[in-house]
Amino acid sequence: MSADWRWEYNPDHRHVSDGIPVHVVAEVERLAGQLVDLASTGIDVSDFGKGPRPGGLRRMDAAGGWFYFLVAPRDPLIIIVRIVPPFNAL
């Protein structure tokens, strides 16, 4: 694995995080950064979080809510596709 791992929102930051409390977005971004750090050391992060099988859509808890992400090792990229805030923040 390459040391050039990064993360990004798909399709973009506004679409994924619009209306989500700032502290939840900050926690998601912190966790995404940690996934990047782990992947950069050669750890396979495609089975982190919860999901039906490694390599598919993953779910990870964050700040009382959760977020969905994909791991694209060929790119090398962590793709955050949705953030779900805690119920009391809706």
N, CA, C and O atoms as CSV, one atom per row, in Angstrom:
chain,resi,resn,atom,element,x,y,z
A,1,MET,N,N,0.832,-1.181,0.000
A,1,MET,CA,C,0.000,0.000,0.000
A,1,MET,C,C,0.876,1.244,0.000
A,1,MET,O,O,1.991,1.238,0.523
A,2,SER,N,N,0.378,2.257,-0.566
A,2,SER,CA,C,1.116,3.509,-0.698
A,2,SER,C,C,0.936,4.387,0.532
A,2,SER,O,O,-0.038,4.254,1.273
A,3,ALA,N,N,1.891,5.283,0.731
A,3,ALA,CA,C,1.785,6.251,1.826
A,3,ALA,C,C,0.986,7.471,1.399
A,3,ALA,O,O,0.869,8.422,2.173
A,4,ASP,N,N,0.441,7.474,0.210
A,4,ASP,CA,C,-0.287,8.627,-0.330
A,4,ASP,C,C,-1.792,8.534,-0.113
A,4,ASP,O,O,-2.559,9.105,-0.888
A,5,TRP,N,N,-2.220,7.840,0.904
A,5,TRP,CA,C,-3.645,7.728,1.185
A,5,TRP,C,C,-4.228,9.092,1.530
A,5,TRP,O,O,-3.541,9.955,2.078
A,6,ARG,N,N,-5.500,9.272,1.204
A,6,ARG,CA,C,-6.226,10.498,1.540
A,6,ARG,C,C,-7.699,10.131,1.722
A,6,ARG,O,O,-8.105,9.005,1.434
A,7,TRP,N,N,-8.489,11.081,2.197
A,7,TRP,CA,C,-9.927,10.865,2.290
A,7,TRP,C,C,-10.616,12.062,1.648
A,7,TRP,O,O,-10.043,13.147,1.548
A,8,GLU,N,N,-11.856,11.844,1.215
A,8,GLU,CA,C,-12.668,12.937,0.671
A,8,GLU,C,C,-14.140,12.563,0.751
A,8,GLU,O,O,-14.510,11.404,0.935
A,9,TYR,N,N,-14.959,13.594,0.604
A,9,TYR,CA,C,-16.410,13.398,0.556
A,9,TYR,C,C,-16.830,13.095,-0.876
A,9,TYR,O,O,-16.220,13.585,-1.826
A,10,ASN,N,N,-17.869,12.290,-1.022
A,10,ASN,CA,C,-18.415,12.029,-2.344
A,10,ASN,C,C,-19.933,12.167,-2.262
A,10,ASN,O,O,-20.550,11.451,-1.473
A,11,PRO,N,N,-20.565,13.050,-3.036
A,11,PRO,CA,C,-19.978,13.787,-4.149
A,11,PRO,C,C,-19.182,15.018,-3.722
A,11,PRO,O,O,-18.235,15.395,-4.412
A,12,ASP,N,N,-19.540,15.661,-2.598
A,12,ASP,CA,C,-18.752,16.801,-2.119
A,12,ASP,C,C,-19.108,17.072,-0.654
A,12,ASP,O,O,-20.046,16.488,-0.112
A,13,HIS,N,N,-18.349,17.956,-0.033
A,13,HIS,CA,C,-18.529,18.273,1.390
A,13,HIS,C,C,-19.949,18.760,1.679
A,13,HIS,O,O,-20.578,18.308,2.636
A,14,ARG,N,N,-20.444,19.660,0.873
A,14,ARG,CA,C,-21.775,20.231,1.115
A,14,ARG,C,C,-22.867,19.166,1.073
A,14,ARG,O,O,-23.742,19.129,1.938
A,15,HIS,N,N,-22.811,18.312,0.076
A,15,HIS,CA,C,-23.835,17.279,-0.076
A,15,HIS,C,C,-23.843,16.319,1.117
A,15,HIS,O,O,-24.910,15.926,1.590
A,16,VAL,N,N,-22.680,15.948,1.594
A,16,VAL,CA,C,-22.581,14.944,2.652
A,16,VAL,C,C,-22.817,15.539,4.037
A,16,VAL,O,O,-23.439,14.896,4.883
A,17,SER,N,N,-22.333,16.757,4.283
A,17,SER,CA,C,-22.359,17.285,5.651
A,17,SER,C,C,-23.305,18.461,5.877
A,17,SER,O,O,-23.366,18.985,6.989
A,18,ASP,N,N,-24.038,18.885,4.863
A,18,ASP,CA,C,-24.941,20.025,5.014
A,18,ASP,C,C,-26.003,19.728,6.073
A,18,ASP,O,O,-26.707,18.722,5.987
A,19,GLY,N,N,-26.116,20.604,7.067
A,19,GLY,CA,C,-27.107,20.452,8.124
A,19,GLY,C,C,-26.666,19.569,9.283
A,19,GLY,O,O,-27.396,19.430,10.264
A,20,ILE,N,N,-25.501,18.981,9.185
A,20,ILE,CA,C,-24.976,18.130,10.259
A,20,ILE,C,C,-24.240,19.026,11.256
A,20,ILE,O,O,-23.484,19.900,10.832
A,21,PRO,N,N,-24.433,18.841,12.565
A,21,PRO,CA,C,-23.725,19.672,13.546
A,21,PRO,C,C,-22.202,19.625,13.344
A,21,PRO,O,O,-21.635,18.594,12.982
A,22,VAL,N,N,-21.572,20.758,13.587
A,22,VAL,CA,C,-20.134,20.909,13.352
A,22,VAL,C,C,-19.326,19.883,14.144
A,22,VAL,O,O,-18.349,19.339,13.628
A,23,HIS,N,N,-19.721,19.613,15.391
A,23,HIS,CA,C,-18.936,18.666,16.197
A,23,HIS,C,C,-19.002,17.247,15.641
A,23,HIS,O,O,-18.051,16.479,15.794
A,24,VAL,N,N,-20.111,16.891,14.999
A,24,VAL,CA,C,-20.231,15.566,14.388
A,24,VAL,C,C,-19.333,15.487,13.154
A,24,VAL,O,O,-18.618,14.503,12.965
A,25,VAL,N,N,-19.371,16.517,12.324
A,25,VAL,CA,C,-18.519,16.554,11.129
A,25,VAL,C,C,-17.045,16.511,11.534
A,25,VAL,O,O,-16.248,15.815,10.906
A,26,ALA,N,N,-16.686,17.250,12.574
A,26,ALA,CA,C,-15.293,17.259,13.043
A,26,ALA,C,C,-14.859,15.865,13.494
A,26,ALA,O,O,-13.735,15.447,13.219
A,27,GLU,N,N,-15.735,15.152,14.179
A,27,GLU,CA,C,-15.397,13.798,14.631
A,27,GLU,C,C,-15.262,12.843,13.452
A,27,GLU,O,O,-14.361,12.004,13.439
A,28,VAL,N,N,-16.142,12.958,12.467
A,28,VAL,CA,C,-16.043,12.124,11.267
A,28,VAL,C,C,-14.717,12.395,10.558
A,28,VAL,O,O,-14.033,11.460,10.141
A,29,GLU,N,N,-14.357,13.658,10.424
A,29,GLU,CA,C,-13.104,14.007,9.752
A,29,GLU,C,C,-11.895,13.518,10.551
A,29,GLU,O,O,-10.894,13.107,9.964
A,30,ARG,N,N,-11.978,13.557,11.871
A,30,ARG,CA,C,-10.886,13.041,12.702
A,30,ARG,C,C,-10.725,11.536,12.495
A,30,ARG,O,O,-9.608,11.041,12.341
A,31,LEU,N,N,-11.844,10.814,12.493
A,31,LEU,CA,C,-11.792,9.369,12.286
A,31,LEU,C,C,-11.314,9.021,10.879
A,31,LEU,O,O,-10.566,8.061,10.696
A,32,ALA,N,N,-11.741,9.795,9.891
A,32,ALA,CA,C,-11.269,9.572,8.522
A,32,ALA,C,C,-9.757,9.768,8.450
A,32,ALA,O,O,-9.060,9.013,7.772
A,33,GLY,N,N,-9.258,10.771,9.144
A,33,GLY,CA,C,-7.817,10.995,9.198
A,33,GLY,C,C,-7.085,9.828,9.837
A,33,GLY,O,O,-5.994,9.462,9.399
A,34,GLN,N,N,-7.677,9.241,10.869
A,34,GLN,CA,C,-7.062,8.077,11.506
A,34,GLN,C,C,-7.070,6.867,10.578
A,34,GLN,O,O,-6.109,6.098,10.553
A,35,LEU,N,N,-8.148,6.694,9.815
A,35,LEU,CA,C,-8.178,5.609,8.833
A,35,LEU,C,C,-7.071,5.795,7.796
A,35,LEU,O,O,-6.407,4.835,7.409
A,36,VAL,N,N,-6.880,7.036,7.351
A,36,VAL,CA,C,-5.812,7.340,6.392
A,36,VAL,C,C,-4.448,7.012,7.001
A,36,VAL,O,O,-3.600,6.406,6.346
A,37,ASP,N,N,-4.242,7.413,8.253
A,37,ASP,CA,C,-2.969,7.130,8.925
A,37,ASP,C,C,-2.710,5.626,8.999
A,37,ASP,O,O,-1.600,5.170,8.727
A,38,LEU,N,N,-3.727,4.864,9.363
A,38,LEU,CA,C,-3.572,3.411,9.439
A,38,LEU,C,C,-3.287,2.810,8.068
A,38,LEU,O,O,-2.390,1.980,7.921
A,39,ALA,N,N,-4.053,3.234,7.067
A,39,ALA,CA,C,-3.848,2.715,5.714
A,39,ALA,C,C,-2.452,3.057,5.198
A,39,ALA,O,O,-1.845,2.266,4.475
A,40,SER,N,N,-1.949,4.220,5.563
A,40,SER,CA,C,-0.618,4.647,5.119
A,40,SER,C,C,0.492,3.772,5.689
A,40,SER,O,O,1.580,3.694,5.118
A,41,THR,N,N,0.221,3.117,6.812
A,41,THR,CA,C,1.223,2.231,7.405
A,41,THR,C,C,1.135,0.816,6.846
A,41,THR,O,O,1.939,-0.045,7.204
A,42,GLY,N,N,0.163,0.572,5.970
A,42,GLY,CA,C,0.014,-0.741,5.358
A,42,GLY,C,C,-1.095,-1.587,5.944
A,42,GLY,O,O,-1.296,-2.725,5.519
A,43,ILE,N,N,-1.820,-1.052,6.915
A,43,ILE,CA,C,-2.936,-1.795,7.508
A,43,ILE,C,C,-4.127,-1.761,6.553
A,43,ILE,O,O,-4.474,-0.709,6.017
A,44,ASP,N,N,-4.746,-2.917,6.348
A,44,ASP,CA,C,-5.923,-3.009,5.483
A,44,ASP,C,C,-7.136,-2.497,6.254
A,44,ASP,O,O,-7.613,-3.159,7.176
A,45,VAL,N,N,-7.632,-1.327,5.881
A,45,VAL,CA,C,-8.767,-0.723,6.585
A,45,VAL,C,C,-10.106,-1.058,5.932
A,45,VAL,O,O,-11.140,-0.526,6.335
A,46,SER,N,N,-10.096,-1.932,4.931
A,46,SER,CA,C,-11.338,-2.242,4.214
A,46,SER,C,C,-12.326,-3.048,5.043
A,46,SER,O,O,-13.482,-3.199,4.647
A,47,ASP,N,N,-11.887,-3.574,6.196
A,47,ASP,CA,C,-12.834,-4.298,7.048
A,47,ASP,C,C,-13.059,-3.600,8.388
A,47,ASP,O,O,-13.603,-4.205,9.311
A,48,PHE,N,N,-12.650,-2.345,8.508
A,48,PHE,CA,C,-12.924,-1.559,9.714
A,48,PHE,C,C,-14.388,-1.132,9.700
A,48,PHE,O,O,-15.000,-1.032,8.637
A,49,GLY,N,N,-14.944,-0.881,10.876
A,49,GLY,CA,C,-16.348,-0.504,10.959
A,49,GLY,C,C,-17.227,-1.729,10.784
A,49,GLY,O,O,-16.774,-2.863,10.936
A,50,LYS,N,N,-18.490,-1.484,10.462
A,50,LYS,CA,C,-19.458,-2.563,10.299
A,50,LYS,C,C,-19.898,-2.608,8.848
A,50,LYS,O,O,-20.046,-1.574,8.197
A,51,GLY,N,N,-20.104,-3.805,8.353
A,51,GLY,CA,C,-20.557,-3.973,6.984
A,51,GLY,C,C,-20.699,-5.445,6.668
A,51,GLY,O,O,-20.208,-6.288,7.418
A,52,PRO,N,N,-21.366,-5.771,5.563
A,52,PRO,CA,C,-21.626,-7.170,5.249
A,52,PRO,C,C,-20.365,-7.960,4.913
A,52,PRO,O,O,-20.299,-9.162,5.170
A,53,ARG,N,N,-19.363,-7.290,4.338
A,53,ARG,CA,C,-18.118,-7.975,3.985
A,53,ARG,C,C,-17.027,-6.929,3.774
A,53,ARG,O,O,-17.336,-5.775,3.479
A,54,PRO,N,N,-15.768,-7.305,3.917
A,54,PRO,CA,C,-14.684,-6.345,3.664
A,54,PRO,C,C,-14.733,-5.833,2.225
A,54,PRO,O,O,-15.058,-6.576,1.300
A,55,GLY,N,N,-14.409,-4.574,2.057
A,55,GLY,CA,C,-14.355,-3.999,0.720
A,55,GLY,C,C,-15.638,-3.329,0.279
A,55,GLY,O,O,-15.628,-2.588,-0.704
A,56,GLY,N,N,-16.732,-3.558,0.964
A,56,GLY,CA,C,-17.997,-2.934,0.607
A,56,GLY,C,C,-18.230,-1.670,1.413
A,56,GLY,O,O,-17.318,-1.144,2.051
A,57,LEU,N,N,-19.456,-1.195,1.376
A,57,LEU,CA,C,-19.835,-0.015,2.147
A,57,LEU,C,C,-19.689,-0.327,3.630
A,57,LEU,O,O,-20.190,-1.345,4.107
A,58,ARG,N,N,-19.006,0.548,4.355
A,58,ARG,CA,C,-18.730,0.356,5.777
A,58,ARG,C,C,-19.470,1.402,6.593
A,58,ARG,O,O,-19.733,2.502,6.108
A,59,ARG,N,N,-19.803,1.064,7.822
A,59,ARG,CA,C,-20.447,1.999,8.745
A,59,ARG,C,C,-19.578,2.105,9.990
A,59,ARG,O,O,-19.133,1.093,10.532
A,60,MET,N,N,-19.337,3.337,10.442
A,60,MET,CA,C,-18.530,3.543,11.646
A,60,MET,C,C,-19.222,4.556,12.539
A,60,MET,O,O,-19.702,5.584,12.061
A,61,ASP,N,N,-19.274,4.270,13.838
A,61,ASP,CA,C,-19.873,5.182,14.810
A,61,ASP,C,C,-19.020,6.434,14.963
A,61,ASP,O,O,-17.791,6.383,14.913
A,62,ALA,N,N,-19.712,7.573,15.153
A,62,ALA,CA,C,-19.004,8.849,15.326
A,62,ALA,C,C,-19.900,9.837,16.056
A,62,ALA,O,O,-20.975,10.175,15.561
A,63,ALA,N,N,-19.474,10.307,17.228
A,63,ALA,CA,C,-20.139,11.382,17.975
A,63,ALA,C,C,-21.624,11.113,18.220
A,63,ALA,O,O,-22.441,12.031,18.146
A,64,GLY,N,N,-21.973,9.877,18.508
A,64,GLY,CA,C,-23.360,9.531,18.786
A,64,GLY,C,C,-24.170,9.199,17.547
A,64,GLY,O,O,-25.299,8.725,17.663
A,65,GLY,N,N,-23.631,9.432,16.385
A,65,GLY,CA,C,-24.252,9.071,15.113
A,65,GLY,C,C,-23.345,8.071,14.412
A,65,GLY,O,O,-22.677,7.266,15.061
A,66,TRP,N,N,-23.326,8.123,13.089
A,66,TRP,CA,C,-22.432,7.250,12.342
A,66,TRP,C,C,-22.206,7.832,10.961
A,66,TRP,O,O,-22.866,8.788,10.552
A,67,PHE,N,N,-21.260,7.235,10.251
A,67,PHE,CA,C,-21.022,7.631,8.868
A,67,PHE,C,C,-20.736,6.392,8.033
A,67,PHE,O,O,-20.286,5.362,8.536
A,68,TYR,N,N,-21.011,6.527,6.739
A,68,TYR,CA,C,-20.759,5.458,5.781
A,68,TYR,C,C,-19.562,5.841,4.927
A,68,TYR,O,O,-19.411,6.993,4.522
A,69,PHE,N,N,-18.712,4.853,4.659
A,69,PHE,CA,C,-17.542,5.116,3.834
A,69,PHE,C,C,-17.178,3.883,3.010
A,69,PHE,O,O,-17.573,2.758,3.315
A,70,LEU,N,N,-16.422,4.139,1.974
A,70,LEU,CA,C,-15.861,3.095,1.121
A,70,LEU,C,C,-14.350,3.224,1.149
A,70,LEU,O,O,-13.815,4.317,1.334
A,71,VAL,N,N,-13.671,2.113,0.968
A,71,VAL,CA,C,-12.218,2.122,0.863
A,71,VAL,C,C,-11.869,1.741,-0.573
A,71,VAL,O,O,-12.294,0.698,-1.070
A,72,ALA,N,N,-11.094,2.594,-1.228
A,72,ALA,CA,C,-10.665,2.348,-2.608
A,72,ALA,C,C,-9.141,2.201,-2.625
A,72,ALA,O,O,-8.435,3.180,-2.869
A,73,PRO,N,N,-8.619,0.988,-2.368
A,73,PRO,CA,C,-7.178,0.814,-2.252
A,73,PRO,C,C,-6.408,1.101,-3.539
A,73,PRO,O,O,-5.226,1.438,-3.476
A,74,ARG,N,N,-7.035,0.979,-4.683
A,74,ARG,CA,C,-6.322,1.256,-5.935
A,74,ARG,C,C,-6.080,2.738,-6.151
A,74,ARG,O,O,-5.199,3.125,-6.919
A,75,ASP,N,N,-6.877,3.580,-5.462
A,75,ASP,CA,C,-6.747,5.028,-5.708
A,75,ASP,C,C,-5.668,5.730,-4.893
A,75,ASP,O,O,-5.146,6.676,-5.481
A,76,PRO,N,N,-5.262,5.494,-3.774
A,76,PRO,CA,C,-5.744,4.998,-2.481
A,76,PRO,C,C,-6.554,6.068,-1.751
A,76,PRO,O,O,-6.057,7.159,-1.473
A,77,LEU,N,N,-7.797,5.742,-1.449
A,77,LEU,CA,C,-8.756,6.750,-1.028
A,77,LEU,C,C,-9.786,6.169,-0.069
A,77,LEU,O,O,-10.261,5.049,-0.257
A,78,ILE,N,N,-10.127,6.944,0.964
A,78,ILE,CA,C,-11.262,6.672,1.845
A,78,ILE,C,C,-12.357,7.637,1.397
A,78,ILE,O,O,-12.140,8.848,1.381
A,79,ILE,N,N,-13.527,7.117,1.034
A,79,ILE,CA,C,-14.606,7.932,0.481
A,79,ILE,C,C,-15.758,7.986,1.483
A,79,ILE,O,O,-16.381,6.964,1.771
A,80,ILE,N,N,-16.039,9.170,2.012
A,80,ILE,CA,C,-17.151,9.351,2.947
A,80,ILE,C,C,-18.383,9.729,2.136
A,80,ILE,O,O,-18.396,10.753,1.452
A,81,VAL,N,N,-19.418,8.896,2.215
A,81,VAL,CA,C,-20.590,9.103,1.373
A,81,VAL,C,C,-21.817,9.613,2.122
A,81,VAL,O,O,-22.723,10.179,1.511
A,82,ARG,N,N,-21.854,9.414,3.458
A,82,ARG,CA,C,-23.020,9.890,4.208
A,82,ARG,C,C,-22.677,10.002,5.682
A,82,ARG,O,O,-21.961,9.165,6.231
A,83,ILE,N,N,-23.199,11.049,6.319
A,83,ILE,CA,C,-23.069,11.224,7.760
A,83,ILE,C,C,-24.475,11.261,8.352
A,83,ILE,O,O,-25.336,12.003,7.879
A,84,VAL,N,N,-24.700,10.464,9.379
A,84,VAL,CA,C,-25.980,10.442,10.083
A,84,VAL,C,C,-25.718,10.955,11.502
A,84,VAL,O,O,-24.993,10.319,12.266
A,85,PRO,N,N,-26.310,12.109,11.858
A,85,PRO,CA,C,-26.057,12.666,13.192
A,85,PRO,C,C,-26.832,11.902,14.261
A,85,PRO,O,O,-27.711,11.104,13.935
A,86,PRO,N,N,-26.514,12.139,15.538
A,86,PRO,CA,C,-27.310,11.525,16.600
A,86,PRO,C,C,-28.754,12.024,16.535
A,86,PRO,O,O,-29.020,13.119,16.040
A,87,PHE,N,N,-29.667,11.220,17.031
A,87,PHE,CA,C,-31.091,11.540,16.961
A,87,PHE,C,C,-31.402,12.906,17.560
A,87,PHE,O,O,-32.207,13.653,17.005
A,88,ASN,N,N,-30.771,13.243,18.690
A,88,ASN,CA,C,-31.082,14.518,19.348
A,88,ASN,C,C,-30.570,15.730,18.570
A,88,ASN,O,O,-30.898,16.864,18.920
A,89,ALA,N,N,-29.781,15.515,17.533
A,89,ALA,CA,C,-29.278,16.620,16.707
A,89,ALA,C,C,-30.115,16.828,15.449
A,89,ALA,O,O,-29.839,17.734,14.662
A,90,LEU,N,N,-31.133,15.998,15.256
A,90,LEU,CA,C,-31.970,16.131,14.051
A,90,LEU,C,C,-32.959,17.262,14.189
A,90,LEU,O,O,-33.739,17.515,13.272
